[in-house]
Amino acid sequence: MRVLDDDAERTKSVVLPEGGSPRRVLVFWEGFARTFELPAGSATIGRGPDCRVRIEHPSVSRQHAVLHIGSSVAIEDLGSSNGTRVGGRRLPRASIETLAPGTLVEVGLATLVVHGGARLEGDDNALVPLASDSQEPTLARLERLVKMVASSRISVILHGETGVGKEVCAGMLHRQSPRANGPFIKINCAALPDALLEGELFGHERGAFTGATQQKQGLVEAAHGGTILLDEVAELPLVTQAKLLRVLESREVMRIGAVTPRPIDVRFVCATHADLEARSRAGTFRSDLFFRLNGITITIPPLRDRRTQIASLARDFVAAACRDNGHPVVSVSPEAMRRLERHDWPGNVRELKNVCERAVLLAGGGTITPEHLAGIDGDTEPAGRAALLPVAADASGALKTELSTIEHRRILEALQKSGGNQSKAAALLGMSRRTLLHRLDEYGVPRPRKGPR
């Protein structure tokens, strides 16, 4: 990617304007990325030579849109041919919308993001060619944006509901980036106890504390040359946030008990379902860390807004479940597929995966039909209830045991991922909290207690 920015200052800390008001705009278009300073007042976006933010791409109108810049930044479409999208949603002509820092804006087939003071670090890879269809579906737009952002080195926040596929999207960012041959380290910030989190992230030297019998490399250091995913980043304690901010600013990590920092080259990708900007205003998430991490925010739409993807995902999950259990690949009946496509999927992709895995076991090697999908599309029982339904009369006891073993394992995994939070674990499993508590008692699993925060 060619980066058109004369400012070579890469490492100096940026002092943000009062209230975090954005003062720069980063623009990606086919083969280019550019940083523009934003003046007070307004800045026209377009292909014309008199535009303050000039984007030389045929999908952009000569006078495409205008940024209104004051204590906040807002955008207005000027009647462009291919439209302006904010967070994937088309902006009506002449309407004005305020932009939160890190929000992705699509201007024709170019993408821009406004935020406070960060620089775009370039690389030698060109952006992939963009599709010419301005009416491309939501999923295609998402994949195109991921490809563009992957080529750069800026930090990314992936925002979306629980189970929507943020970890999958982070993996795509890594595999399509120049760091693809480096490590991809995933950290669930909500799953690690506060007392262990700092040591896991930054490592420690031998003798740094009682029990530190040997030195340990932290996960941030282990990700050198690659990408690190901070999942559930909103759950980081404030003390750890301060130390992470120092790592981002200095590009060095200090192990616990060390006297010399170690340089790191890591791209940070964060995933959350929380509103980090609102949390930073409330004081529960550091605003300076938010602006450091928030190079670009990509919002992943929920599965109910990607219904055309449900059938292909369901077939993939069914095939994977059959392989994992040593079964021949089974088919999904048209009636069952229609039921899957009608369901709203509050647990998103993760819920669909769990439902498909249960259906494979309940079908016993035969075609998956609607009766194997209990709990979805208006049924009175929650999705988790499918595991309680009686197995067909000709099924062996081994199948029942297999089903119980898988469900037991899934419950333990969900409790670990949610840090023992029963409501979150139930949401991950696609079942009600009451059903989860019943399962814990049934399997003899002690009900977890949340520790002090």
Secondary structure in CASP SS format (residue, H / E / C, confidence):
PFRMAT SS
TARGET T0000
AUTHOR 0000-0000-0000
METHOD secondary structure of the structure
MODEL  1
M C 1.00
R E 1.00
V E 1.00
L E 1.00
D C 1.00
D C 1.00
D C 1.00
A C 1.00
E C 1.00
R C 1.00
T C 1.00
K C 1.00
S C 1.00
V C 1.00
V C 1.00
L C 1.00
P C 1.00
E H 1.00
G H 1.00
G H 1.00
S C 1.00
P C 1.00
R C 1.00
R E 1.00
V E 1.00
L E 1.00
V E 1.00
F E 1.00
W E 1.00
E C 1.00
G C 1.00
F E 1.00
A E 1.00
R E 1.00
T E 1.00
F E 1.00
E E 1.00
L C 1.00
P C 1.00
A C 1.00
G E 1.00
S E 1.00
A E 1.00
T E 1.00
I E 1.00
G E 1.00
R C 1.00
G C 1.00
P C 1.00
D C 1.00
C C 1.00
R C 1.00
V E 1.00
R E 1.00
I C 1.00
E C 1.00
H C 1.00
P C 1.00
S C 1.00
V C 1.00
S C 1.00
R C 1.00
Q C 1.00
H C 1.00
A E 1.00
V E 1.00
L E 1.00
H E 1.00
I E 1.00
G C 1.00
S C 1.00
S C 1.00
V E 1.00
A E 1.00
I E 1.00
E E 1.00
D E 1.00
L C 1.00
G C 1.00
S C 1.00
S C 1.00
N C 1.00
G C 1.00
T E 1.00
R E 1.00
V E 1.00
G C 1.00
G C 1.00
R E 1.00
R E 1.00
L C 1.00
P C 1.00
R C 1.00
A C 1.00
S C 1.00
I E 1.00
E E 1.00
T E 1.00
L E 1.00
A C 1.00
P C 1.00
G C 1.00
T E 1.00
L E 1.00
V E 1.00
E E 1.00
V E 1.00
G C 1.00
L C 1.00
A E 1.00
T E 1.00
L E 1.00
V E 1.00
V E 1.00
H E 1.00
G C 1.00
G C 1.00
A C 1.00
R C 1.00
L C 1.00
E C 1.00
G C 1.00
D C 1.00
D C 1.00
N C 1.00
A C 1.00
L C 1.00
V C 1.00
P C 1.00
L C 1.00
A C 1.00
S C 1.00
D C 1.00
S C 1.00
Q C 1.00
E C 1.00
P C 1.00
T H 1.00
L H 1.00
A H 1.00
R H 1.00
L H 1.00
E H 1.00
R H 1.00
L H 1.00
V H 1.00
K H 1.00
M H 1.00
V H 1.00
A H 1.00
S C 1.00
S C 1.00
R C 1.00
I C 1.00
S C 1.00
V E 1.00
I E 1.00
L E 1.00
H E 1.00
G C 1.00
E C 1.00
T C 1.00
G C 1.00
V C 1.00
G C 1.00
K H 1.00
E H 1.00
V H 1.00
C H 1.00
A H 1.00
G H 1.00
M H 1.00
L H 1.00
H H 1.00
R H 1.00
Q C 1.00
S C 1.00
P C 1.00
R C 1.00
A C 1.00
N C 1.00
G C 1.00
P C 1.00
F E 1.00
I E 1.00
K E 1.00
I E 1.00
N E 1.00
C C 1.00
A C 1.00
A C 1.00
L C 1.00
P C 1.00
D H 1.00
A H 1.00
L H 1.00
L H 1.00
E H 1.00
G H 1.00
E H 1.00
L H 1.00
F H 1.00
G E 1.00
H E 1.00
E C 1.00
R C 1.00
G C 1.00
A C 1.00
F C 1.00
T C 1.00
G C 1.00
A C 1.00
T C 1.00
Q C 1.00
Q C 1.00
K E 1.00
Q E 1.00
G C 1.00
L H 1.00
V H 1.00
E H 1.00
A H 1.00
A C 1.00
H C 1.00
G C 1.00
G C 1.00
T E 1.00
I E 1.00
L E 1.00
L E 1.00
D E 1.00
E C 1.00
V H 1.00
A H 1.00
E H 1.00
L C 1.00
P C 1.00
L H 1.00
V H 1.00
T H 1.00
Q H 1.00
A H 1.00
K H 1.00
L H 1.00
L H 1.00
R H 1.00
V H 1.00
L H 1.00
E H 1.00
S H 1.00
R C 1.00
E E 1.00
V E 1.00
M C 1.00
R C 1.00
I E 1.00
G C 1.00
A C 1.00
V C 1.00
T C 1.00
P C 1.00
R E 1.00
P E 1.00
I C 1.00
D C 1.00
V C 1.00
R E 1.00
F E 1.00
V E 1.00
C E 1.00
A E 1.00
T E 1.00
H C 1.00
A C 1.00
D C 1.00
L H 1.00
E H 1.00
A H 1.00
R H 1.00
S H 1.00
R H 1.00
A H 1.00
G C 1.00
T C 1.00
F C 1.00
R C 1.00
S H 1.00
D H 1.00
L H 1.00
F H 1.00
F H 1.00
R H 1.00
L H 1.00
N C 1.00
G C 1.00
I E 1.00
T E 1.00
I E 1.00
T E 1.00
I C 1.00
P C 1.00
P C 1.00
L H 1.00
R H 1.00
D H 1.00
R C 1.00
R H 1.00
T H 1.00
Q H 1.00
I H 1.00
A H 1.00
S H 1.00
L H 1.00
A H 1.00
R H 1.00
D H 1.00
F H 1.00
V H 1.00
A H 1.00
A H 1.00
A H 1.00
C H 1.00
R H 1.00
D H 1.00
N C 1.00
G C 1.00
H C 1.00
P C 1.00
V C 1.00
V C 1.00
S C 1.00
V E 1.00
S C 1.00
P H 1.00
E H 1.00
A H 1.00
M H 1.00
R H 1.00
R H 1.00
L H 1.00
E H 1.00
R H 1.00
H C 1.00
D C 1.00
W C 1.00
P C 1.00
G C 1.00
N H 1.00
V H 1.00
R H 1.00
E H 1.00
L H 1.00
K H 1.00
N H 1.00
V H 1.00
C H 1.00
E H 1.00
R H 1.00
A H 1.00
V H 1.00
L H 1.00
L H 1.00
A H 1.00
G C 1.00
G C 1.00
G C 1.00
T C 1.00
I E 1.00
T C 1.00
P H 1.00
E H 1.00
H H 1.00
L H 1.00
A C 1.00
G C 1.00
I C 1.00
D C 1.00
G C 1.00
D C 1.00
T C 1.00
E C 1.00
P C 1.00
A H 1.00
G H 1.00
R H 1.00
A H 1.00
A H 1.00
L H 1.00
L C 1.00
P C 1.00
V C 1.00
A C 1.00
A C 1.00
D C 1.00
A C 1.00
S C 1.00
G H 1.00
A H 1.00
L H 1.00
K H 1.00
T H 1.00
E H 1.00
L H 1.00
S H 1.00
T H 1.00
I H 1.00
E H 1.00
H H 1.00
R H 1.00
R H 1.00
I H 1.00
L H 1.00
E H 1.00
A H 1.00
L H 1.00
Q H 1.00
K H 1.00
S C 1.00
G C 1.00
G C 1.00
N C 1.00
Q H 1.00
S H 1.00
K H 1.00
A H 1.00
A H 1.00
A H 1.00
L H 1.00
L H 1.00
G C 1.00
M C 1.00
S C 1.00
R H 1.00
R H 1.00
T H 1.00
L H 1.00
L H 1.00
H H 1.00
R H 1.00
L H 1.00
D H 1.00
E H 1.00
Y C 1.00
G C 1.00
V C 1.00
P C 1.00
R C 1.00
P C 1.00
R C 1.00
K C 1.00
G C 1.00
P C 1.00
R C 1.00
END
